[in-house]
Structure formats: structure tokens, C-alpha cells
Amino acid sequence: MANDRIFGRTALVTGAASGIGQACARRFHAEGARVVGLDLAAGDDPAIEAWVAADVSNEAAVEAGVGSAHATLGRIDILVNAAGVSGGATAGDLDEAEWDRIVDVNLKGTWLVSKHVVNRMVADGGGGSIVNVASIEGIEAFQAQTAYNASKAGVILVTKNMAIDYGHLAIRVNCLCPGVIETPMTAVLHEDWLRKVYDRFIEQHMLLRSGSPEEVAAAALFLASDDASFVTGHALVVDGGFTAGRRLLAPGEEL
């Protein structure tokens, strides 16, 4: 239920056409914010006041897109960096183009959008909240996920660096580290042999299930709102207990 915790504020959400970004845009709108969505192509969602079509890995496109969002909203109080791509390979099998694709969107894209938004926040007198979407795969290494793990670990450190650099201007920067969330990106895990990987992954979520984009959006709302007014530089896990540790016995099995 909406509590209007960010009523009257303005938000730019990247990756807003689907998945976690879309859920964040919808939740923020329900809480009273005006929302501009940024994605490769404009979506169709009544929660989003305007769309910016941009590739987050292209600085000229990002600068123009952030400028357009700022002009629409008047100022940007909240940024959610949810744009991302997946991909997997070992270090020895990974080719350069695939590394660049993953790192350019997940890490470089997060930095570029943050760069141009934070400069607008500073020019507007300071204050604001940036929420980056990282992953539990930025905290722990996963088999054959070299580039993705590296990109999400980088997002966590960019988050901490920005929290240090802009905290004195009342600009808070935090990130979310989701576990397995049911989005278009993770749908492939339900197919063919990857279903075995999915099942093993879910077994190590202590709640024994995947999460929903709406559950991640609820955490993003907390970080963006004044409820988290003394929280910055934090990586909040939304992972059903995956990073709590490892289960050695089956659920209900006794020693």
C-alpha cells in the first residue's frame, strides 16, 4: 500500500521498460513521485510521465537523456540505476566483445548516468538519493560469471566512492544486491539444462524461493526515501538469505 513517502519528488529510473526498473518506476509513482524512464526504447506504462531512449554505455546519449529528464522534471531528486545485462563464461572462454558488452552496460552505464545526474544534483544545490542495482554476484563469485561478477562488484565500489565524495552535499548513494529475481533477464534459467542451475541456486536462498521485482522495488523505495536519511554507502542484500551462509542439510533434516 502506498504511503506517499516520496510524494512530490522526482525520479529518473534506468532500465524502466521491464523487470526491476519497471517495478521501481511503478512503486515510486504509487508513492507520489513523478517518474521519467530511461531505456533503449520507450516503454508503455502510465506510471512513467516521460521516456528517454538512450544507451547507458554511450556518454553523449546519457548526457542528452539526463538533460531531457531534468528539463521535464525540473530537478532530479532520485536516480535508480536498474539497466543491466547478463552473460556468462569463464575467464579463459570469455571473448573481449562479450566482456565489453557486459561491463559497458552494468558498470560503465551505472557510472555514466550517475555522473550526469549527480552533477545536476550538485548544480541544483545538493541533496538527493542514488540507488544502484548491483547483485549478490558482486559480493560472491559464481562459476563461469567472470564479467558479470566483475561488473556488479564494480557497481558496489562506485556506490561507496560516490557516497564518500558527495555525502557532504547531502547526496546519499546506496546499492541493492538482489538474489534471483523473476524478471525477463532471469527467464532463461527456466529453460533446458539451466533449470538444474536455477534449482540449485534457489536451494541456497534460505527462503527457498526466488524474489519478485516488487520486493526489490520496496527496498529501493526505502533507500530513496527519508526513512533511510542516515544511510549512505551501503550495499543492501535482497536475496532471501543467500548471503547468510550455506545450508548443509536439507530443510527439516536433523543432525
SENUMI-911661 format. One record per residue (C-alpha): chain; y, x, z. Coordinates in nm, 3 decimals. Layout:
<rec><kette>A</kette><y>Y</y><x>X</x><z>Z</z></rec>
...
***
This chain:
<rec><kette>A</kette><y>0.000</y><x>0.000</x><z>0.000</z></rec>
<rec><kette>A</kette><y>0.343</y><x>0.132</x><z>-0.092</z></rec>
<rec><kette>A</kette><y>0.566</y><x>0.242</x><z>0.194</z></rec>
<rec><kette>A</kette><y>0.871</y><x>0.345</x><z>-0.009</z></rec>
<rec><kette>A</kette><y>0.854</y><x>0.698</x><z>0.132</z></rec>
<rec><kette>A</kette><y>1.033</y><x>0.841</x><z>-0.171</z></rec>
<rec><kette>A</kette><y>1.243</y><x>0.538</x><z>-0.259</z></rec>
<rec><kette>A</kette><y>1.537</y><x>0.625</x><z>-0.482</z></rec>
<rec><kette>A</kette><y>1.419</y><x>0.977</x><z>-0.556</z></rec>
<rec><kette>A</kette><y>1.346</y><x>1.119</x><z>-0.898</z></rec>
<rec><kette>A</kette><y>1.029</y><x>1.289</x><z>-1.011</z></rec>
<rec><kette>A</kette><y>0.904</y><x>1.483</x><z>-1.310</z></rec>
<rec><kette>A</kette><y>0.524</y><x>1.482</x><z>-1.346</z></rec>
<rec><kette>A</kette><y>0.344</y><x>1.701</x><z>-1.597</z></rec>
<rec><kette>A</kette><y>0.006</y><x>1.600</x><z>-1.734</z></rec>
<rec><kette>A</kette><y>0.117</y><x>1.244</x><z>-1.668</z></rec>
<rec><kette>A</kette><y>-0.077</y><x>1.081</x><z>-1.951</z></rec>
<rec><kette>A</kette><y>-0.410</y><x>1.088</x><z>-1.768</z></rec>
<rec><kette>A</kette><y>-0.604</y><x>1.194</x><z>-1.461</z></rec>
<rec><kette>A</kette><y>-0.431</y><x>1.331</x><z>-1.154</z></rec>
<rec><kette>A</kette><y>-0.089</y><x>1.342</x><z>-1.322</z></rec>
<rec><kette>A</kette><y>-0.109</y><x>0.976</x><z>-1.419</z></rec>
<rec><kette>A</kette><y>-0.221</y><x>0.879</x><z>-1.069</z></rec>
<rec><kette>A</kette><y>0.070</y><x>1.072</x><z>-0.917</z></rec>
<rec><kette>A</kette><y>0.319</y><x>0.908</x><z>-1.152</z></rec>
<rec><kette>A</kette><y>0.188</y><x>0.562</x><z>-1.067</z></rec>
<rec><kette>A</kette><y>0.185</y><x>0.625</x><z>-0.692</z></rec>
<rec><kette>A</kette><y>0.534</y><x>0.773</x><z>-0.692</z></rec>
<rec><kette>A</kette><y>0.662</y><x>0.475</x><z>-0.889</z></rec>
<rec><kette>A</kette><y>0.497</y><x>0.239</x><z>-0.641</z></rec>
<rec><kette>A</kette><y>0.673</y><x>0.425</x><z>-0.361</z></rec>
<rec><kette>A</kette><y>1.014</y><x>0.364</x><z>-0.519</z></rec>
<rec><kette>A</kette><y>1.073</y><x>0.679</x><z>-0.725</z></rec>
<rec><kette>A</kette><y>1.198</y><x>0.700</x><z>-1.080</z></rec>
<rec><kette>A</kette><y>0.947</y><x>0.899</x><z>-1.284</z></rec>
<rec><kette>A</kette><y>0.962</y><x>1.094</x><z>-1.608</z></rec>
<rec><kette>A</kette><y>0.629</y><x>1.205</x><z>-1.753</z></rec>
<rec><kette>A</kette><y>0.572</y><x>1.525</x><z>-1.948</z></rec>
<rec><kette>A</kette><y>0.263</y><x>1.574</x><z>-2.162</z></rec>
<rec><kette>A</kette><y>0.164</y><x>1.696</x><z>-2.506</z></rec>
<rec><kette>A</kette><y>0.225</y><x>1.343</x><z>-2.634</z></rec>
<rec><kette>A</kette><y>0.395</y><x>1.044</x><z>-2.481</z></rec>
<rec><kette>A</kette><y>0.170</y><x>0.805</x><z>-2.291</z></rec>
<rec><kette>A</kette><y>0.199</y><x>0.435</x><z>-2.235</z></rec>
<rec><kette>A</kette><y>0.246</y><x>0.349</x><z>-1.870</z></rec>
<rec><kette>A</kette><y>0.501</y><x>0.110</x><z>-1.717</z></rec>
<rec><kette>A</kette><y>0.528</y><x>0.336</x><z>-1.411</z></rec>
<rec><kette>A</kette><y>0.697</y><x>0.601</x><z>-1.623</z></rec>
<rec><kette>A</kette><y>1.061</y><x>0.547</x><z>-1.715</z></rec>
<rec><kette>A</kette><y>1.070</y><x>0.805</x><z>-1.995</z></rec>
<rec><kette>A</kette><y>0.844</y><x>1.057</x><z>-2.165</z></rec>
<rec><kette>A</kette><y>0.894</y><x>1.416</x><z>-2.267</z></rec>
<rec><kette>A</kette><y>0.648</y><x>1.557</x><z>-2.521</z></rec>
<rec><kette>A</kette><y>0.609</y><x>1.930</x><z>-2.463</z></rec>
<rec><kette>A</kette><y>0.355</y><x>2.211</x><z>-2.447</z></rec>
<rec><kette>A</kette><y>0.390</y><x>2.358</x><z>-2.097</z></rec>
<rec><kette>A</kette><y>0.294</y><x>2.703</x><z>-2.224</z></rec>
<rec><kette>A</kette><y>0.595</y><x>2.715</x><z>-2.460</z></rec>
<rec><kette>A</kette><y>0.915</y><x>2.811</x><z>-2.277</z></rec>
<rec><kette>A</kette><y>1.157</y><x>2.671</x><z>-2.535</z></rec>
<rec><kette>A</kette><y>0.976</y><x>2.336</x><z>-2.527</z></rec>
<rec><kette>A</kette><y>0.966</y><x>2.336</x><z>-2.146</z></rec>
<rec><kette>A</kette><y>1.335</y><x>2.422</x><z>-2.113</z></rec>
<rec><kette>A</kette><y>1.429</y><x>2.142</x><z>-2.354</z></rec>
<rec><kette>A</kette><y>1.190</y><x>1.899</x><z>-2.187</z></rec>
<rec><kette>A</kette><y>1.315</y><x>1.969</x><z>-1.835</z></rec>
<rec><kette>A</kette><y>1.671</y><x>1.934</x><z>-1.964</z></rec>
<rec><kette>A</kette><y>1.586</y><x>1.597</x><z>-2.115</z></rec>
<rec><kette>A</kette><y>1.421</y><x>1.480</x><z>-1.792</z></rec>
<rec><kette>A</kette><y>1.719</y><x>1.595</x><z>-1.589</z></rec>
<rec><kette>A</kette><y>1.958</y><x>1.410</x><z>-1.819</z></rec>
<rec><kette>A</kette><y>1.751</y><x>1.092</x><z>-1.785</z></rec>
<rec><kette>A</kette><y>1.717</y><x>1.112</x><z>-1.408</z></rec>
<rec><kette>A</kette><y>2.049</y><x>1.269</x><z>-1.314</z></rec>
<rec><kette>A</kette><y>1.869</y><x>1.521</x><z>-1.095</z></rec>
<rec><kette>A</kette><y>1.508</y><x>1.616</x><z>-1.025</z></rec>
<rec><kette>A</kette><y>1.407</y><x>1.575</x><z>-0.661</z></rec>
<rec><kette>A</kette><y>1.032</y><x>1.615</x><z>-0.707</z></rec>
<rec><kette>A</kette><y>0.815</y><x>1.807</x><z>-0.951</z></rec>
<rec><kette>A</kette><y>0.439</y><x>1.765</x><z>-0.979</z></rec>
<rec><kette>A</kette><y>0.268</y><x>2.023</x><z>-1.200</z></rec>
<rec><kette>A</kette><y>-0.057</y><x>1.850</x><z>-1.292</z></rec>
<rec><kette>A</kette><y>-0.101</y><x>1.966</x><z>-1.653</z></rec>
<rec><kette>A</kette><y>-0.416</y><x>2.168</x><z>-1.690</z></rec>
<rec><kette>A</kette><y>-0.720</y><x>2.254</x><z>-1.898</z></rec>
<rec><kette>A</kette><y>-1.076</y><x>2.358</x><z>-1.813</z></rec>
<rec><kette>A</kette><y>-1.312</y><x>2.609</x><z>-1.962</z></rec>
<rec><kette>A</kette><y>-1.591</y><x>2.838</x><z>-1.853</z></rec>
<rec><kette>A</kette><y>-1.752</y><x>3.172</x><z>-1.933</z></rec>
<rec><kette>A</kette><y>-1.846</y><x>3.495</x><z>-1.760</z></rec>
<rec><kette>A</kette><y>-1.610</y><x>3.790</x><z>-1.790</z></rec>
<rec><kette>A</kette><y>-1.840</y><x>3.952</x><z>-2.043</z></rec>
<rec><kette>A</kette><y>-1.868</y><x>3.643</x><z>-2.262</z></rec>
<rec><kette>A</kette><y>-1.509</y><x>3.525</x><z>-2.242</z></rec>
<rec><kette>A</kette><y>-1.301</y><x>3.594</x><z>-2.551</z></rec>
<rec><kette>A</kette><y>-0.931</y><x>3.669</x><z>-2.544</z></rec>
<rec><kette>A</kette><y>-0.823</y><x>3.346</x><z>-2.710</z></rec>
<rec><kette>A</kette><y>-1.008</y><x>3.136</x><z>-2.451</z></rec>
<rec><kette>A</kette><y>-0.860</y><x>3.339</x><z>-2.164</z></rec>
<rec><kette>A</kette><y>-0.512</y><x>3.288</x><z>-2.310</z></rec>
<rec><kette>A</kette><y>-0.565</y><x>2.914</x><z>-2.360</z></rec>
<rec><kette>A</kette><y>-0.669</y><x>2.854</x><z>-2.000</z></rec>
<rec><kette>A</kette><y>-0.424</y><x>3.090</x><z>-1.831</z></rec>
<rec><kette>A</kette><y>-0.133</y><x>2.989</x><z>-2.053</z></rec>
<rec><kette>A</kette><y>-0.160</y><x>2.622</x><z>-1.959</z></rec>
<rec><kette>A</kette><y>-0.275</y><x>2.638</x><z>-1.599</z></rec>
<rec><kette>A</kette><y>-0.080</y><x>2.937</x><z>-1.469</z></rec>
<rec><kette>A</kette><y>0.195</y><x>3.018</x><z>-1.717</z></rec>
<rec><kette>A</kette><y>0.266</y><x>2.647</x><z>-1.769</z></rec>
<rec><kette>A</kette><y>0.299</y><x>2.584</x><z>-1.395</z></rec>
<rec><kette>A</kette><y>0.535</y><x>2.878</x><z>-1.364</z></rec>
<rec><kette>A</kette><y>0.746</y><x>2.782</x><z>-1.666</z></rec>
<rec><kette>A</kette><y>0.802</y><x>2.421</x><z>-1.561</z></rec>
<rec><kette>A</kette><y>0.867</y><x>2.530</x><z>-1.202</z></rec>
<rec><kette>A</kette><y>1.113</y><x>2.793</x><z>-1.323</z></rec>
<rec><kette>A</kette><y>1.328</y><x>2.549</x><z>-1.515</z></rec>
<rec><kette>A</kette><y>1.307</y><x>2.274</x><z>-1.254</z></rec>
<rec><kette>A</kette><y>1.386</y><x>2.500</x><z>-0.958</z></rec>
<rec><kette>A</kette><y>1.689</y><x>2.637</x><z>-1.142</z></rec>
<rec><kette>A</kette><y>1.811</y><x>2.279</x><z>-1.186</z></rec>
<rec><kette>A</kette><y>1.747</y><x>2.209</x><z>-0.817</z></rec>
<rec><kette>A</kette><y>1.949</y><x>2.515</x><z>-0.719</z></rec>
<rec><kette>A</kette><y>2.235</y><x>2.422</x><z>-0.955</z></rec>
<rec><kette>A</kette><y>2.239</y><x>2.071</x><z>-0.806</z></rec>
<rec><kette>A</kette><y>2.294</y><x>2.208</x><z>-0.458</z></rec>
<rec><kette>A</kette><y>1.940</y><x>2.273</x><z>-0.338</z></rec>
<rec><kette>A</kette><y>1.677</y><x>2.053</x><z>-0.183</z></rec>
<rec><kette>A</kette><y>1.363</y><x>1.924</x><z>-0.348</z></rec>
<rec><kette>A</kette><y>0.987</y><x>1.941</x><z>-0.344</z></rec>
<rec><kette>A</kette><y>0.750</y><x>2.103</x><z>-0.592</z></rec>
<rec><kette>A</kette><y>0.379</y><x>2.018</x><z>-0.578</z></rec>
<rec><kette>A</kette><y>0.145</y><x>2.228</x><z>-0.792</z></rec>
<rec><kette>A</kette><y>-0.211</y><x>2.122</x><z>-0.867</z></rec>
<rec><kette>A</kette><y>-0.441</y><x>2.420</x><z>-0.812</z></rec>
<rec><kette>A</kette><y>-0.811</y><x>2.381</x><z>-0.727</z></rec>
<rec><kette>A</kette><y>-1.081</y><x>2.479</x><z>-0.482</z></rec>
<rec><kette>A</kette><y>-1.170</y><x>2.713</x><z>-0.767</z></rec>
<rec><kette>A</kette><y>-0.856</y><x>2.904</x><z>-0.682</z></rec>
<rec><kette>A</kette><y>-0.988</y><x>2.958</x><z>-0.329</z></rec>
<rec><kette>A</kette><y>-1.354</y><x>3.035</x><z>-0.401</z></rec>
<rec><kette>A</kette><y>-1.514</y><x>3.194</x><z>-0.707</z></rec>
<rec><kette>A</kette><y>-1.750</y><x>2.986</x><z>-0.919</z></rec>
<rec><kette>A</kette><y>-2.019</y><x>3.106</x><z>-1.156</z></rec>
<rec><kette>A</kette><y>-1.903</y><x>3.151</x><z>-1.517</z></rec>
<rec><kette>A</kette><y>-1.549</y><x>3.032</x><z>-1.440</z></rec>
<rec><kette>A</kette><y>-1.360</y><x>3.362</x><z>-1.470</z></rec>
<rec><kette>A</kette><y>-1.044</y><x>3.244</x><z>-1.646</z></rec>
<rec><kette>A</kette><y>-1.021</y><x>2.907</x><z>-1.470</z></rec>
<rec><kette>A</kette><y>-1.069</y><x>3.063</x><z>-1.127</z></rec>
<rec><kette>A</kette><y>-0.808</y><x>3.328</x><z>-1.202</z></rec>
<rec><kette>A</kette><y>-0.558</y><x>3.073</x><z>-1.330</z></rec>
<rec><kette>A</kette><y>-0.588</y><x>2.849</x><z>-1.025</z></rec>
<rec><kette>A</kette><y>-0.578</y><x>3.139</x><z>-0.779</z></rec>
<rec><kette>A</kette><y>-0.257</y><x>3.243</x><z>-0.953</z></rec>
<rec><kette>A</kette><y>-0.111</y><x>2.895</x><z>-0.904</z></rec>
<rec><kette>A</kette><y>-0.169</y><x>2.926</x><z>-0.529</z></rec>
<rec><kette>A</kette><y>0.014</y><x>3.259</x><z>-0.514</z></rec>
<rec><kette>A</kette><y>0.301</y><x>3.138</x><z>-0.735</z></rec>
<rec><kette>A</kette><y>0.332</y><x>2.848</x><z>-0.490</z></rec>
<rec><kette>A</kette><y>0.356</y><x>3.081</x><z>-0.191</z></rec>
<rec><kette>A</kette><y>0.602</y><x>3.312</x><z>-0.364</z></rec>
<rec><kette>A</kette><y>0.831</y><x>3.023</x><z>-0.456</z></rec>
<rec><kette>A</kette><y>0.813</y><x>2.886</x><z>-0.102</z></rec>
<rec><kette>A</kette><y>0.938</y><x>3.223</x><z>0.023</z></rec>
<rec><kette>A</kette><y>1.207</y><x>3.261</x><z>-0.241</z></rec>
<rec><kette>A</kette><y>1.357</y><x>2.910</x><z>-0.224</z></rec>
<rec><kette>A</kette><y>1.292</y><x>2.787</x><z>0.130</z></rec>
<rec><kette>A</kette><y>1.642</y><x>2.883</x><z>0.244</z></rec>
<rec><kette>A</kette><y>1.773</y><x>2.632</x><z>-0.010</z></rec>
<rec><kette>A</kette><y>1.561</y><x>2.350</x><z>0.139</z></rec>
<rec><kette>A</kette><y>1.331</y><x>2.355</x><z>-0.163</z></rec>
<rec><kette>A</kette><y>0.971</y><x>2.315</x><z>-0.050</z></rec>
<rec><kette>A</kette><y>0.683</y><x>2.435</x><z>-0.267</z></rec>
<rec><kette>A</kette><y>0.321</y><x>2.344</x><z>-0.193</z></rec>
<rec><kette>A</kette><y>-0.001</y><x>2.302</x><z>-0.386</z></rec>
<rec><kette>A</kette><y>-0.311</y><x>2.087</x><z>-0.385</z></rec>
<rec><kette>A</kette><y>-0.664</y><x>2.222</x><z>-0.419</z></rec>
<rec><kette>A</kette><y>-0.885</y><x>1.933</x><z>-0.529</z></rec>
<rec><kette>A</kette><y>-1.263</y><x>1.938</x><z>-0.540</z></rec>
<rec><kette>A</kette><y>-1.449</y><x>1.743</x><z>-0.806</z></rec>
<rec><kette>A</kette><y>-1.223</y><x>1.456</x><z>-0.910</z></rec>
<rec><kette>A</kette><y>-1.330</y><x>1.190</x><z>-1.160</z></rec>
<rec><kette>A</kette><y>-1.089</y><x>1.250</x><z>-1.448</z></rec>
<rec><kette>A</kette><y>-1.120</y><x>1.288</x><z>-1.826</z></rec>
<rec><kette>A</kette><y>-1.139</y><x>1.664</x><z>-1.768</z></rec>
<rec><kette>A</kette><y>-1.446</y><x>1.641</x><z>-1.547</z></rec>
<rec><kette>A</kette><y>-1.622</y><x>1.369</x><z>-1.751</z></rec>
<rec><kette>A</kette><y>-1.815</y><x>1.638</x><z>-1.938</z></rec>
<rec><kette>A</kette><y>-2.002</y><x>1.717</x><z>-1.615</z></rec>
<rec><kette>A</kette><y>-2.190</y><x>1.390</x><z>-1.651</z></rec>
<rec><kette>A</kette><y>-2.333</y><x>1.491</x><z>-1.989</z></rec>
<rec><kette>A</kette><y>-2.666</y><x>1.656</x><z>-2.074</z></rec>
<rec><kette>A</kette><y>-2.763</y><x>1.965</x><z>-1.873</z></rec>
<rec><kette>A</kette><y>-2.425</y><x>1.977</x><z>-1.698</z></rec>
<rec><kette>A</kette><y>-2.533</y><x>1.676</x><z>-1.491</z></rec>
<rec><kette>A</kette><y>-2.751</y><x>1.915</x><z>-1.290</z></rec>
<rec><kette>A</kette><y>-2.444</y><x>2.129</x><z>-1.220</z></rec>
<rec><kette>A</kette><y>-2.248</y><x>1.819</x><z>-1.120</z></rec>
<rec><kette>A</kette><y>-2.519</y><x>1.701</x><z>-0.880</z></rec>
<rec><kette>A</kette><y>-2.541</y><x>2.042</x><z>-0.713</z></rec>
<rec><kette>A</kette><y>-2.164</y><x>2.054</x><z>-0.686</z></rec>
<rec><kette>A</kette><y>-2.148</y><x>1.711</x><z>-0.522</z></rec>
<rec><kette>A</kette><y>-2.420</y><x>1.807</x><z>-0.273</z></rec>
<rec><kette>A</kette><y>-2.181</y><x>2.066</x><z>-0.134</z></rec>
<rec><kette>A</kette><y>-1.900</y><x>1.816</x><z>-0.087</z></rec>
<rec><kette>A</kette><y>-1.966</y><x>1.713</x><z>0.273</z></rec>
<rec><kette>A</kette><y>-1.874</y><x>1.353</x><z>0.194</z></rec>
<rec><kette>A</kette><y>-2.145</y><x>1.357</x><z>-0.075</z></rec>
<rec><kette>A</kette><y>-1.923</y><x>1.214</x><z>-0.345</z></rec>
<rec><kette>A</kette><y>-1.651</y><x>1.308</x><z>-0.590</z></rec>
<rec><kette>A</kette><y>-1.289</y><x>1.214</x><z>-0.534</z></rec>
<rec><kette>A</kette><y>-1.056</y><x>0.986</x><z>-0.724</z></rec>
<rec><kette>A</kette><y>-0.722</y><x>1.078</x><z>-0.884</z></rec>
<rec><kette>A</kette><y>-0.561</y><x>0.827</x><z>-0.646</z></rec>
<rec><kette>A</kette><y>-0.685</y><x>1.023</x><z>-0.346</z></rec>
<rec><kette>A</kette><y>-0.520</y><x>1.337</x><z>-0.481</z></rec>
<rec><kette>A</kette><y>-0.202</y><x>1.140</x><z>-0.556</z></rec>
<rec><kette>A</kette><y>-0.190</y><x>1.027</x><z>-0.193</z></rec>
<rec><kette>A</kette><y>-0.191</y><x>1.390</x><z>-0.083</z></rec>
<rec><kette>A</kette><y>0.076</y><x>1.475</x><z>-0.342</z></rec>
<rec><kette>A</kette><y>0.290</y><x>1.193</x><z>-0.205</z></rec>
<rec><kette>A</kette><y>0.262</y><x>1.337</x><z>0.146</z></rec>
<rec><kette>A</kette><y>0.372</y><x>1.683</x><z>0.029</z></rec>
<rec><kette>A</kette><y>0.657</y><x>1.540</x><z>-0.179</z></rec>
<rec><kette>A</kette><y>0.790</y><x>1.315</x><z>0.098</z></rec>
<rec><kette>A</kette><y>0.980</y><x>1.380</x><z>0.420</z></rec>
<rec><kette>A</kette><y>0.652</y><x>1.334</x><z>0.607</z></rec>
<rec><kette>A</kette><y>0.594</y><x>1.698</x><z>0.505</z></rec>
<rec><kette>A</kette><y>0.950</y><x>1.812</x><z>0.576</z></rec>
<rec><kette>A</kette><y>0.830</y><x>2.120</x><z>0.768</z></rec>
<rec><kette>A</kette><y>0.550</y><x>2.207</x><z>0.524</z></rec>
<rec><kette>A</kette><y>0.601</y><x>2.471</x><z>0.258</z></rec>
<rec><kette>A</kette><y>0.388</y><x>2.746</x><z>0.105</z></rec>
<rec><kette>A</kette><y>0.074</y><x>2.550</x><z>0.189</z></rec>
<rec><kette>A</kette><y>-0.245</y><x>2.501</x><z>-0.016</z></rec>
<rec><kette>A</kette><y>-0.384</y><x>2.162</x><z>0.089</z></rec>
<rec><kette>A</kette><y>-0.751</y><x>2.109</x><z>0.007</z></rec>
<rec><kette>A</kette><y>-0.851</y><x>1.761</x><z>-0.107</z></rec>
<rec><kette>A</kette><y>-1.216</y><x>1.839</x><z>-0.153</z></rec>
<rec><kette>A</kette><y>-1.441</y><x>1.612</x><z>0.052</z></rec>
<rec><kette>A</kette><y>-1.525</y><x>1.906</x><z>0.276</z></rec>
<rec><kette>A</kette><y>-1.640</y><x>2.151</x><z>0.008</z></rec>
<rec><kette>A</kette><y>-1.446</y><x>2.445</x><z>0.151</z></rec>
<rec><kette>A</kette><y>-1.553</y><x>2.362</x><z>0.509</z></rec>
<rec><kette>A</kette><y>-1.865</y><x>2.571</x><z>0.453</z></rec>
<rec><kette>A</kette><y>-2.220</y><x>2.536</x><z>0.322</z></rec>
<rec><kette>A</kette><y>-2.482</y><x>2.280</x><z>0.421</z></rec>
<rec><kette>A</kette><y>-2.820</y><x>2.447</x><z>0.484</z></rec>
<rec><kette>A</kette><y>-3.028</y><x>2.134</x><z>0.544</z></rec>
<rec><kette>A</kette><y>-3.032</y><x>1.807</x><z>0.358</z></rec>
<rec><kette>A</kette><y>-2.814</y><x>1.534</x><z>0.510</z></rec>
<rec><kette>A</kette><y>-3.001</y><x>1.380</x><z>0.806</z></rec>
<rec><kette>A</kette><y>-3.262</y><x>1.657</x><z>0.813</z></rec>
<rec><kette>A</kette><y>-3.313</y><x>1.801</x><z>1.161</z></rec>
<rec><kette>A</kette><y>-3.374</y><x>2.159</x><z>1.263</z></rec>
***
